[in-house]
Amino acid sequence: MIIETKLDIGDEVFFIQNSKIHTTEIAEIDTKTRVNSYSGLDTHCYYTISVNPAGSQYTVSGFTDTELFKTKQELLETL
């Protein structure tokens, strides 16, 4: 099975956290697949970023496609 993602490891992304725009890179991509109620498969991607804007040494995981953007312009258009 081939899973195509909106973002790739190493991509620079923009996101909002604590009412501020931040930029970082994608460190990991985790996928979860499950059977839905129509006997089809639902696949969800969760992204781990390489730098935590809060200043912690630990990475932050669990971002979805809808929370990360390739450009600052894409992010601003969703507001």
PyMOL Python script that loads the backbone (N, CA, C, O; Angstrom):
from pymol import cmd

cmd.read_pdbstr("""\
ATOM      1  N   MET A   1       0.847  -1.170   0.000  1.00  0.00           N
ATOM      2  CA  MET A   1       0.000   0.000   0.000  1.00  0.00           C
ATOM      3  C   MET A   1       0.894   1.236   0.000  1.00  0.00           C
ATOM      4  O   MET A   1       1.841   1.327   0.782  1.00  0.00           O
ATOM      5  N   ILE A   2       0.593   2.164  -0.864  1.00  0.00           N
ATOM      6  CA  ILE A   2       1.322   3.428  -0.925  1.00  0.00           C
ATOM      7  C   ILE A   2       0.436   4.512  -0.341  1.00  0.00           C
ATOM      8  O   ILE A   2      -0.714   4.680  -0.747  1.00  0.00           O
ATOM      9  N   ILE A   3       0.984   5.246   0.616  1.00  0.00           N
ATOM     10  CA  ILE A   3       0.250   6.349   1.238  1.00  0.00           C
ATOM     11  C   ILE A   3       0.936   7.650   0.848  1.00  0.00           C
ATOM     12  O   ILE A   3       2.108   7.858   1.162  1.00  0.00           O
ATOM     13  N   GLU A   4       0.209   8.520   0.168  1.00  0.00           N
ATOM     14  CA  GLU A   4       0.754   9.815  -0.205  1.00  0.00           C
ATOM     15  C   GLU A   4       0.343  10.843   0.836  1.00  0.00           C
ATOM     16  O   GLU A   4      -0.811  10.879   1.264  1.00  0.00           O
ATOM     17  N   THR A   5       1.287  11.673   1.237  1.00  0.00           N
ATOM     18  CA  THR A   5       1.027  12.674   2.254  1.00  0.00           C
ATOM     19  C   THR A   5       1.154  14.074   1.661  1.00  0.00           C
ATOM     20  O   THR A   5       1.826  14.277   0.649  1.00  0.00           O
ATOM     21  N   LYS A   6       0.506  15.019   2.299  1.00  0.00           N
ATOM     22  CA  LYS A   6       0.561  16.413   1.876  1.00  0.00           C
ATOM     23  C   LYS A   6       1.962  16.984   2.087  1.00  0.00           C
ATOM     24  O   LYS A   6       2.417  17.825   1.312  1.00  0.00           O
ATOM     25  N   LEU A   7       2.641  16.527   3.134  1.00  0.00           N
ATOM     26  CA  LEU A   7       3.965  17.017   3.501  1.00  0.00           C
ATOM     27  C   LEU A   7       4.945  15.857   3.585  1.00  0.00           C
ATOM     28  O   LEU A   7       4.543  14.709   3.774  1.00  0.00           O
ATOM     29  N   ASP A   8       6.237  16.158   3.444  1.00  0.00           N
ATOM     30  CA  ASP A   8       7.271  15.135   3.532  1.00  0.00           C
ATOM     31  C   ASP A   8       8.234  15.464   4.669  1.00  0.00           C
ATOM     32  O   ASP A   8       8.290  16.603   5.133  1.00  0.00           O
ATOM     33  N   ILE A   9       8.983  14.470   5.109  1.00  0.00           N
ATOM     34  CA  ILE A   9       9.999  14.687   6.138  1.00  0.00           C
ATOM     35  C   ILE A   9      11.008  15.697   5.605  1.00  0.00           C
ATOM     36  O   ILE A   9      11.465  15.590   4.467  1.00  0.00           O
ATOM     37  N   GLY A  10      11.348  16.667   6.428  1.00  0.00           N
ATOM     38  CA  GLY A  10      12.297  17.705   6.037  1.00  0.00           C
ATOM     39  C   GLY A  10      11.655  18.949   5.461  1.00  0.00           C
ATOM     40  O   GLY A  10      12.326  19.971   5.317  1.00  0.00           O
ATOM     41  N   ASP A  11      10.361  18.894   5.123  1.00  0.00           N
ATOM     42  CA  ASP A  11       9.664  20.075   4.603  1.00  0.00           C
ATOM     43  C   ASP A  11       9.576  21.149   5.675  1.00  0.00           C
ATOM     44  O   ASP A  11       9.318  20.855   6.842  1.00  0.00           O
ATOM     45  N   GLU A  12       9.792  22.399   5.272  1.00  0.00           N
ATOM     46  CA  GLU A  12       9.565  23.517   6.177  1.00  0.00           C
ATOM     47  C   GLU A  12       8.068  23.810   6.186  1.00  0.00           C
ATOM     48  O   GLU A  12       7.444  23.894   5.128  1.00  0.00           O
ATOM     49  N   VAL A  13       7.494  23.965   7.374  1.00  0.00           N
ATOM     50  CA  VAL A  13       6.056  24.194   7.497  1.00  0.00           C
ATOM     51  C   VAL A  13       5.785  25.379   8.423  1.00  0.00           C
ATOM     52  O   VAL A  13       6.634  25.783   9.217  1.00  0.00           O
ATOM     53  N   PHE A  14       4.579  25.917   8.294  1.00  0.00           N
ATOM     54  CA  PHE A  14       4.115  27.017   9.127  1.00  0.00           C
ATOM     55  C   PHE A  14       2.876  26.550   9.876  1.00  0.00           C
ATOM     56  O   PHE A  14       2.072  25.783   9.346  1.00  0.00           O
ATOM     57  N   PHE A  15       2.727  27.017  11.117  1.00  0.00           N
ATOM     58  CA  PHE A  15       1.555  26.674  11.918  1.00  0.00           C
ATOM     59  C   PHE A  15       1.346  27.750  12.968  1.00  0.00           C
ATOM     60  O   PHE A  15       2.232  28.565  13.224  1.00  0.00           O
ATOM     61  N   ILE A  16       0.163  27.744  13.574  1.00  0.00           N
ATOM     62  CA  ILE A  16      -0.155  28.709  14.625  1.00  0.00           C
ATOM     63  C   ILE A  16      -0.190  27.983  15.963  1.00  0.00           C
ATOM     64  O   ILE A  16      -0.817  26.933  16.106  1.00  0.00           O
ATOM     65  N   GLN A  17       0.493  28.565  16.934  1.00  0.00           N
ATOM     66  CA  GLN A  17       0.449  28.053  18.297  1.00  0.00           C
ATOM     67  C   GLN A  17       0.539  29.255  19.238  1.00  0.00           C
ATOM     68  O   GLN A  17       1.404  30.116  19.078  1.00  0.00           O
ATOM     69  N   ASN A  18      -0.350  29.304  20.204  1.00  0.00           N
ATOM     70  CA  ASN A  18      -0.422  30.421  21.150  1.00  0.00           C
ATOM     71  C   ASN A  18      -0.578  31.760  20.436  1.00  0.00           C
ATOM     72  O   ASN A  18       0.045  32.754  20.810  1.00  0.00           O
ATOM     73  N   SER A  19      -1.418  31.770  19.404  1.00  0.00           N
ATOM     74  CA  SER A  19      -1.744  32.974  18.632  1.00  0.00           C
ATOM     75  C   SER A  19      -0.545  33.573  17.898  1.00  0.00           C
ATOM     76  O   SER A  19      -0.553  34.761  17.577  1.00  0.00           O
ATOM     77  N   LYS A  20       0.480  32.771  17.630  1.00  0.00           N
ATOM     78  CA  LYS A  20       1.651  33.228  16.880  1.00  0.00           C
ATOM     79  C   LYS A  20       1.945  32.251  15.753  1.00  0.00           C
ATOM     80  O   LYS A  20       1.696  31.052  15.877  1.00  0.00           O
ATOM     81  N   ILE A  21       2.478  32.774  14.650  1.00  0.00           N
ATOM     82  CA  ILE A  21       2.881  31.929  13.536  1.00  0.00           C
ATOM     83  C   ILE A  21       4.306  31.448  13.784  1.00  0.00           C
ATOM     84  O   ILE A  21       5.198  32.239  14.094  1.00  0.00           O
ATOM     85  N   HIS A  22       4.506  30.136  13.642  1.00  0.00           N
ATOM     86  CA  HIS A  22       5.822  29.526  13.834  1.00  0.00           C
ATOM     87  C   HIS A  22       6.195  28.759  12.575  1.00  0.00           C
ATOM     88  O   HIS A  22       5.329  28.377  11.788  1.00  0.00           O
ATOM     89  N   THR A  23       7.492  28.536  12.392  1.00  0.00           N
ATOM     90  CA  THR A  23       7.983  27.723  11.287  1.00  0.00           C
ATOM     91  C   THR A  23       8.976  26.699  11.823  1.00  0.00           C
ATOM     92  O   THR A  23       9.740  26.988  12.745  1.00  0.00           O
ATOM     93  N   THR A  24       8.961  25.516  11.249  1.00  0.00           N
ATOM     94  CA  THR A  24       9.870  24.438  11.649  1.00  0.00           C
ATOM     95  C   THR A  24       9.887  23.402  10.534  1.00  0.00           C
ATOM     96  O   THR A  24       9.289  23.620   9.480  1.00  0.00           O
ATOM     97  N   GLU A  25      10.557  22.293  10.750  1.00  0.00           N
ATOM     98  CA  GLU A  25      10.605  21.211   9.774  1.00  0.00           C
ATOM     99  C   GLU A  25       9.871  19.979  10.294  1.00  0.00           C
ATOM    100  O   GLU A  25       9.728  19.785  11.502  1.00  0.00           O
ATOM    101  N   ILE A  26       9.410  19.156   9.362  1.00  0.00           N
ATOM    102  CA  ILE A  26       8.783  17.882   9.707  1.00  0.00           C
ATOM    103  C   ILE A  26       9.885  16.882  10.042  1.00  0.00           C
ATOM    104  O   ILE A  26      10.794  16.668   9.240  1.00  0.00           O
ATOM    105  N   ALA A  27       9.809  16.272  11.218  1.00  0.00           N
ATOM    106  CA  ALA A  27      10.810  15.289  11.647  1.00  0.00           C
ATOM    107  C   ALA A  27      10.348  13.856  11.388  1.00  0.00           C
ATOM    108  O   ALA A  27      11.154  13.004  11.015  1.00  0.00           O
ATOM    109  N   GLU A  28       9.058  13.586  11.583  1.00  0.00           N
ATOM    110  CA  GLU A  28       8.503  12.235  11.414  1.00  0.00           C
ATOM    111  C   GLU A  28       7.084  12.314  10.888  1.00  0.00           C
ATOM    112  O   GLU A  28       6.388  13.313  11.067  1.00  0.00           O
ATOM    113  N   ILE A  29       6.669  11.238  10.233  1.00  0.00           N
ATOM    114  CA  ILE A  29       5.275  11.104   9.810  1.00  0.00           C
ATOM    115  C   ILE A  29       4.788   9.750  10.309  1.00  0.00           C
ATOM    116  O   ILE A  29       5.393   8.718  10.017  1.00  0.00           O
ATOM    117  N   ASP A  30       3.705   9.757  11.054  1.00  0.00           N
ATOM    118  CA  ASP A  30       3.113   8.533  11.586  1.00  0.00           C
ATOM    119  C   ASP A  30       1.737   8.382  10.943  1.00  0.00           C
ATOM    120  O   ASP A  30       0.973   9.346  10.891  1.00  0.00           O
ATOM    121  N   THR A  31       1.415   7.199  10.458  1.00  0.00           N
ATOM    122  CA  THR A  31       0.105   6.967   9.860  1.00  0.00           C
ATOM    123  C   THR A  31      -0.668   5.934  10.667  1.00  0.00           C
ATOM    124  O   THR A  31      -0.094   5.012  11.247  1.00  0.00           O
ATOM    125  N   LYS A  32      -1.970   6.111  10.688  1.00  0.00           N
ATOM    126  CA  LYS A  32      -2.864   5.151  11.343  1.00  0.00           C
ATOM    127  C   LYS A  32      -3.984   4.827  10.353  1.00  0.00           C
ATOM    128  O   LYS A  32      -4.606   5.729   9.793  1.00  0.00           O
ATOM    129  N   THR A  33      -4.229   3.560  10.149  1.00  0.00           N
ATOM    130  CA  THR A  33      -5.263   3.105   9.228  1.00  0.00           C
ATOM    131  C   THR A  33      -6.250   2.247   9.999  1.00  0.00           C
ATOM    132  O   THR A  33      -5.858   1.408  10.811  1.00  0.00           O
ATOM    133  N   ARG A  34      -7.543   2.465   9.736  1.00  0.00           N
ATOM    134  CA  ARG A  34      -8.574   1.656  10.395  1.00  0.00           C
ATOM    135  C   ARG A  34      -9.752   1.463   9.438  1.00  0.00           C
ATOM    136  O   ARG A  34      -9.915   2.211   8.473  1.00  0.00           O
ATOM    137  N   VAL A  35     -10.557   0.460   9.721  1.00  0.00           N
ATOM    138  CA  VAL A  35     -11.735   0.171   8.906  1.00  0.00           C
ATOM    139  C   VAL A  35     -12.859   1.095   9.355  1.00  0.00           C
ATOM    140  O   VAL A  35     -13.150   1.203  10.547  1.00  0.00           O
ATOM    141  N   ASN A  36     -13.490   1.764   8.385  1.00  0.00           N
ATOM    142  CA  ASN A  36     -14.607   2.648   8.736  1.00  0.00           C
ATOM    143  C   ASN A  36     -15.923   1.882   8.692  1.00  0.00           C
ATOM    144  O   ASN A  36     -15.930   0.684   8.412  1.00  0.00           O
ATOM    145  N   SER A  37     -17.021   2.548   8.962  1.00  0.00           N
ATOM    146  CA  SER A  37     -18.327   1.890   9.047  1.00  0.00           C
ATOM    147  C   SER A  37     -18.838   1.385   7.698  1.00  0.00           C
ATOM    148  O   SER A  37     -19.804   0.624   7.655  1.00  0.00           O
ATOM    149  N   TYR A  38     -18.205   1.796   6.597  1.00  0.00           N
ATOM    150  CA  TYR A  38     -18.604   1.336   5.267  1.00  0.00           C
ATOM    151  C   TYR A  38     -17.665   0.238   4.749  1.00  0.00           C
ATOM    152  O   TYR A  38     -17.639  -0.045   3.552  1.00  0.00           O
ATOM    153  N   SER A  39     -16.901  -0.373   5.651  1.00  0.00           N
ATOM    154  CA  SER A  39     -15.931  -1.426   5.335  1.00  0.00           C
ATOM    155  C   SER A  39     -14.806  -0.929   4.425  1.00  0.00           C
ATOM    156  O   SER A  39     -14.150  -1.720   3.748  1.00  0.00           O
ATOM    157  N   GLY A  40     -14.595   0.366   4.415  1.00  0.00           N
ATOM    158  CA  GLY A  40     -13.462   0.948   3.698  1.00  0.00           C
ATOM    159  C   GLY A  40     -12.372   1.285   4.693  1.00  0.00           C
ATOM    160  O   GLY A  40     -12.552   1.126   5.901  1.00  0.00           O
ATOM    161  N   LEU A  41     -11.244   1.750   4.188  1.00  0.00           N
ATOM    162  CA  LEU A  41     -10.138   2.105   5.056  1.00  0.00           C
ATOM    163  C   LEU A  41      -9.997   3.617   5.158  1.00  0.00           C
ATOM    164  O   LEU A  41     -10.070   4.323   4.153  1.00  0.00           O
ATOM    165  N   ASP A  42      -9.796   4.104   6.363  1.00  0.00           N
ATOM    166  CA  ASP A  42      -9.483   5.505   6.612  1.00  0.00           C
ATOM    167  C   ASP A  42      -8.034   5.573   7.068  1.00  0.00           C
ATOM    168  O   ASP A  42      -7.643   4.889   8.014  1.00  0.00           O
ATOM    169  N   THR A  43      -7.237   6.398   6.396  1.00  0.00           N
ATOM    170  CA  THR A  43      -5.844   6.577   6.778  1.00  0.00           C
ATOM    171  C   THR A  43      -5.637   8.013   7.217  1.00  0.00           C
ATOM    172  O   THR A  43      -6.018   8.945   6.508  1.00  0.00           O
ATOM    173  N   HIS A  44      -5.039   8.196   8.377  1.00  0.00           N
ATOM    174  CA  HIS A  44      -4.770   9.522   8.915  1.00  0.00           C
ATOM    175  C   HIS A  44      -3.267   9.664   9.138  1.00  0.00           C
ATOM    176  O   HIS A  44      -2.613   8.734   9.610  1.00  0.00           O
ATOM    177  N   CYS A  45      -2.721  10.837   8.795  1.00  0.00           N
ATOM    178  CA  CYS A  45      -1.305  11.126   8.995  1.00  0.00           C
ATOM    179  C   CYS A  45      -1.148  12.082  10.158  1.00  0.00           C
ATOM    180  O   CYS A  45      -1.909  13.038  10.300  1.00  0.00           O
ATOM    181  N   TYR A  46      -0.156  11.817  10.984  1.00  0.00           N
ATOM    182  CA  TYR A  46       0.181  12.686  12.104  1.00  0.00           C
ATOM    183  C   TYR A  46       1.657  13.059  11.977  1.00  0.00           C
ATOM    184  O   TYR A  46       2.521  12.196  11.823  1.00  0.00           O
ATOM    185  N   TYR A  47       1.921  14.354  12.045  1.00  0.00           N
ATOM    186  CA  TYR A  47       3.266  14.859  11.819  1.00  0.00           C
ATOM    187  C   TYR A  47       3.932  15.249  13.132  1.00  0.00           C
ATOM    188  O   TYR A  47       3.291  15.801  14.025  1.00  0.00           O
ATOM    189  N   THR A  48       5.226  14.957  13.239  1.00  0.00           N
ATOM    190  CA  THR A  48       6.042  15.389  14.365  1.00  0.00           C
ATOM    191  C   THR A  48       6.972  16.480  13.849  1.00  0.00           C
ATOM    192  O   THR A  48       7.648  16.297  12.837  1.00  0.00           O
ATOM    193  N   ILE A  49       7.008  17.614  14.542  1.00  0.00           N
ATOM    194  CA  ILE A  49       7.870  18.713  14.117  1.00  0.00           C
ATOM    195  C   ILE A  49       9.212  18.615  14.828  1.00  0.00           C
ATOM    196  O   ILE A  49       9.320  18.005  15.892  1.00  0.00           O
ATOM    197  N   SER A  50      10.237  19.221  14.228  1.00  0.00           N
ATOM    198  CA  SER A  50      11.592  19.071  14.758  1.00  0.00           C
ATOM    199  C   SER A  50      11.935  20.048  15.868  1.00  0.00           C
ATOM    200  O   SER A  50      12.841  19.778  16.657  1.00  0.00           O
ATOM    201  N   VAL A  51      11.245  21.168  15.954  1.00  0.00           N
ATOM    202  CA  VAL A  51      11.541  22.167  16.976  1.00  0.00           C
ATOM    203  C   VAL A  51      10.250  22.574  17.665  1.00  0.00           C
ATOM    204  O   VAL A  51       9.284  22.955  17.003  1.00  0.00           O
ATOM    205  N   ASN A  52      10.228  22.497  18.974  1.00  0.00           N
ATOM    206  CA  ASN A  52       9.066  22.918  19.746  1.00  0.00           C
ATOM    207  C   ASN A  52       9.171  24.422  19.990  1.00  0.00           C
ATOM    208  O   ASN A  52      10.130  24.868  20.619  1.00  0.00           O
ATOM    209  N   PRO A  53       8.229  25.203  19.518  1.00  0.00           N
ATOM    210  CA  PRO A  53       8.314  26.652  19.700  1.00  0.00           C
ATOM    211  C   PRO A  53       8.242  27.096  21.155  1.00  0.00           C
ATOM    212  O   PRO A  53       8.577  28.239  21.467  1.00  0.00           O
ATOM    213  N   ALA A  54       7.816  26.221  22.039  1.00  0.00           N
ATOM    214  CA  ALA A  54       7.772  26.571  23.454  1.00  0.00           C
ATOM    215  C   ALA A  54       9.168  26.539  24.071  1.00  0.00           C
ATOM    216  O   ALA A  54       9.347  26.935  25.223  1.00  0.00           O
ATOM    217  N   GLY A  55      10.157  26.070  23.310  1.00  0.00           N
ATOM    218  CA  GLY A  55      11.525  26.071  23.785  1.00  0.00           C
ATOM    219  C   GLY A  55      11.967  24.774  24.428  1.00  0.00           C
ATOM    220  O   GLY A  55      13.105  24.674  24.887  1.00  0.00           O
ATOM    221  N   SER A  56      11.107  23.788  24.473  1.00  0.00           N
ATOM    222  CA  SER A  56      11.459  22.506  25.063  1.00  0.00           C
ATOM    223  C   SER A  56      12.429  21.768  24.148  1.00  0.00           C
ATOM    224  O   SER A  56      12.450  21.990  22.938  1.00  0.00           O
ATOM    225  N   GLN A  57      13.226  20.896  24.736  1.00  0.00           N
ATOM    226  CA  GLN A  57      14.145  20.093  23.933  1.00  0.00           C
ATOM    227  C   GLN A  57      13.430  18.938  23.242  1.00  0.00           C
ATOM    228  O   GLN A  57      14.010  18.282  22.377  1.00  0.00           O
ATOM    229  N   TYR A  58      12.190  18.684  23.611  1.00  0.00           N
ATOM    230  CA  TYR A  58      11.450  17.561  23.048  1.00  0.00           C
ATOM    231  C   TYR A  58      10.641  17.984  21.824  1.00  0.00           C
ATOM    232  O   TYR A  58      10.188  19.125  21.727  1.00  0.00           O
ATOM    233  N   THR A  59      10.469  17.051  20.896  1.00  0.00           N
ATOM    234  CA  THR A  59       9.665  17.332  19.716  1.00  0.00           C
ATOM    235  C   THR A  59       8.183  17.259  20.065  1.00  0.00           C
ATOM    236  O   THR A  59       7.806  16.681  21.085  1.00  0.00           O
ATOM    237  N   VAL A  60       7.361  17.838  19.227  1.00  0.00           N
ATOM    238  CA  VAL A  60       5.910  17.841  19.422  1.00  0.00           C
ATOM    239  C   VAL A  60       5.289  17.020  18.299  1.00  0.00           C
ATOM    240  O   VAL A  60       5.594  17.248  17.129  1.00  0.00           O
ATOM    241  N   SER A  61       4.422  16.068  18.638  1.00  0.00           N
ATOM    242  CA  SER A  61       3.796  15.235  17.618  1.00  0.00           C
ATOM    243  C   SER A  61       2.290  15.414  17.639  1.00  0.00           C
ATOM    244  O   SER A  61       1.726  16.011  18.556  1.00  0.00           O
ATOM    245  N   GLY A  62       1.659  14.888  16.615  1.00  0.00           N
ATOM    246  CA  GLY A  62       0.213  14.889  16.576  1.00  0.00           C
ATOM    247  C   GLY A  62      -0.411  15.961  15.715  1.00  0.00           C
ATOM    248  O   GLY A  62      -1.635  16.095  15.711  1.00  0.00           O
ATOM    249  N   PHE A  63       0.377  16.732  14.983  1.00  0.00           N
ATOM    250  CA  PHE A  63      -0.204  17.703  14.063  1.00  0.00           C
ATOM    251  C   PHE A  63      -0.828  16.974  12.881  1.00  0.00           C
ATOM    252  O   PHE A  63      -0.307  15.953  12.434  1.00  0.00           O
ATOM    253  N   THR A  64      -1.929  17.489  12.380  1.00  0.00           N
ATOM    254  CA  THR A  64      -2.591  16.893  11.221  1.00  0.00           C
ATOM    255  C   THR A  64      -2.369  17.765   9.985  1.00  0.00           C
ATOM    256  O   THR A  64      -1.799  18.853  10.070  1.00  0.00           O
ATOM    257  N   ASP A  65      -2.834  17.264   8.827  1.00  0.00           N
ATOM    258  CA  ASP A  65      -2.716  18.007   7.564  1.00  0.00           C
ATOM    259  C   ASP A  65      -3.335  19.392   7.641  1.00  0.00           C
ATOM    260  O   ASP A  65      -2.853  20.330   7.005  1.00  0.00           O
ATOM    261  N   THR A  66      -4.396  19.521   8.413  1.00  0.00           N
ATOM    262  CA  THR A  66      -5.120  20.789   8.457  1.00  0.00           C
ATOM    263  C   THR A  66      -4.464  21.821   9.364  1.00  0.00           C
ATOM    264  O   THR A  66      -4.872  22.983   9.362  1.00  0.00           O
ATOM    265  N   GLU A  67      -3.460  21.426  10.136  1.00  0.00           N
ATOM    266  CA  GLU A  67      -2.800  22.345  11.062  1.00  0.00           C
ATOM    267  C   GLU A  67      -1.457  22.855  10.566  1.00  0.00           C
ATOM    268  O   GLU A  67      -0.924  23.817  11.119  1.00  0.00           O
ATOM    269  N   LEU A  68      -0.897  22.229   9.533  1.00  0.00           N
ATOM    270  CA  LEU A  68       0.414  22.597   9.008  1.00  0.00           C
ATOM    271  C   LEU A  68       0.287  23.043   7.560  1.00  0.00           C
ATOM    272  O   LEU A  68      -0.504  22.485   6.800  1.00  0.00           O
ATOM    273  N   PHE A  69       1.066  24.049   7.178  1.00  0.00           N
ATOM    274  CA  PHE A  69       0.970  24.631   5.842  1.00  0.00           C
ATOM    275  C   PHE A  69       2.354  24.803   5.241  1.00  0.00           C
ATOM    276  O   PHE A  69       3.315  25.100   5.951  1.00  0.00           O
ATOM    277  N   LYS A  70       2.456  24.614   3.910  1.00  0.00           N
ATOM    278  CA  LYS A  70       3.733  24.733   3.221  1.00  0.00           C
ATOM    279  C   LYS A  70       4.218  26.175   3.138  1.00  0.00           C
ATOM    280  O   LYS A  70       5.424  26.423   3.122  1.00  0.00           O
ATOM    281  N   THR A  71       3.299  27.118   3.085  1.00  0.00           N
ATOM    282  CA  THR A  71       3.687  28.529   3.003  1.00  0.00           C
ATOM    283  C   THR A  71       2.906  29.349   4.020  1.00  0.00           C
ATOM    284  O   THR A  71       1.837  28.950   4.482  1.00  0.00           O
ATOM    285  N   LYS A  72       3.461  30.487   4.351  1.00  0.00           N
ATOM    286  CA  LYS A  72       2.773  31.386   5.276  1.00  0.00           C
ATOM    287  C   LYS A  72       1.492  31.913   4.629  1.00  0.00           C
ATOM    288  O   LYS A  72       0.498  32.146   5.317  1.00  0.00           O
ATOM    289  N   GLN A  73       1.514  32.100   3.303  1.00  0.00           N
ATOM    290  CA  GLN A  73       0.332  32.579   2.582  1.00  0.00           C
ATOM    291  C   GLN A  73      -0.826  31.584   2.704  1.00  0.00           C
ATOM    292  O   GLN A  73      -1.966  31.996   2.918  1.00  0.00           O
ATOM    293  N   GLU A  74      -0.552  30.274   2.571  1.00  0.00           N
ATOM    294  CA  GLU A  74      -1.594  29.260   2.738  1.00  0.00           C
ATOM    295  C   GLU A  74      -2.208  29.323   4.130  1.00  0.00           C
ATOM    296  O   GLU A  74      -3.425  29.227   4.284  1.00  0.00           O
ATOM    297  N   LEU A  75      -1.363  29.485   5.138  1.00  0.00           N
ATOM    298  CA  LEU A  75      -1.846  29.572   6.513  1.00  0.00           C
ATOM    299  C   LEU A  75      -2.741  30.792   6.688  1.00  0.00           C
ATOM    300  O   LEU A  75      -3.811  30.686   7.289  1.00  0.00           O
ATOM    301  N   LEU A  76      -2.326  31.948   6.177  1.00  0.00           N
ATOM    302  CA  LEU A  76      -3.107  33.175   6.330  1.00  0.00           C
ATOM    303  C   LEU A  76      -4.449  33.092   5.615  1.00  0.00           C
ATOM    304  O   LEU A  76      -5.425  33.685   6.073  1.00  0.00           O
ATOM    305  N   GLU A  77      -4.516  32.369   4.505  1.00  0.00           N
ATOM    306  CA  GLU A  77      -5.770  32.240   3.775  1.00  0.00           C
ATOM    307  C   GLU A  77      -6.805  31.429   4.529  1.00  0.00           C
ATOM    308  O   GLU A  77      -7.992  31.527   4.219  1.00  0.00           O
ATOM    309  N   THR A  78      -6.402  30.635   5.506  1.00  0.00           N
ATOM    310  CA  THR A  78      -7.351  29.832   6.276  1.00  0.00           C
ATOM    311  C   THR A  78      -7.934  30.595   7.449  1.00  0.00           C
ATOM    312  O   THR A  78      -8.885  30.126   8.074  1.00  0.00           O
ATOM    313  N   LEU A  79      -7.388  31.756   7.761  1.00  0.00           N
ATOM    314  CA  LEU A  79      -7.876  32.521   8.911  1.00  0.00           C
ATOM    315  C   LEU A  79      -9.115  33.314   8.578  1.00  0.00           C
ATOM    316  O   LEU A  79      -9.652  34.012   9.438  1.00  0.00           O
TER     317      LEU A  79
END
""", "prot")
cmd.dss("prot")
cmd.show_as("cartoon", "prot")
cmd.util.cbc("prot")
cmd.orient("prot")
